[in-house]
Amino acid sequence: MELEMKKSIQLLVAAAFVAGSAAAVADGAALYKTACFACHDAGVAGAPKFGDKALWAPRIATGTDAMVKVVITGKGAMPPNGGTQMTEAQIREVVEYMAASAQ
């Protein structure tokens, strides 16, 4: 009985972890709309405008990892993490979404 209870608790904890992880991974478009759009929709302060192939091409050429690093460290008027509390995984989702829009 005690062993069954432990297994049940372990399964519940594992299920909660998986559900929480899935919920935490929002899609790039939704994350973009939380903050990034403020500068990237209009190209404010030198931010590459969303969907602009010419502006994004040299950035995309550096690769996703390099673009994620730029967001994490900040660049020009963009503060570190784009001024958000996003995780690195969430930043990666936004970067991939924004890059895809310009290809």
Disulfide bonds with the S-S distance in Angstrom:
none
